[in-house]
Amino acid sequence: MKILSYRILLKKEAEGGYTVIVPLLPGCVTYGDTIEEAIKMAKEAIQLYIESLQEHGEEIPTEEETMEYTLTVEI
């Protein structure tokens, strides 16, 4: 068994709860009422996404060569 790590982005929604996006996995988006639930849902969504890739014989993307940087701009 291989262990993979994925970066997730949590966005607090105005109506409450958190939307979660997995940038490396296009279309892998989920939601939770709390941060804890959102993270749990993200883990499940990632696992299902990877299972689907495996079933279709597609390559599983990894974060190994991904770099992250936050830019600040003035407006």
Buried (B, 14 or more C-beta within 10 A) or exposed (E): EEEEEBEBEBEEEEEEBBBBBBEBBEEBBBBBEEEEBBBBBBBEBBEEBBEEBEEEEEEEBEEEEEEEEEEEEEE
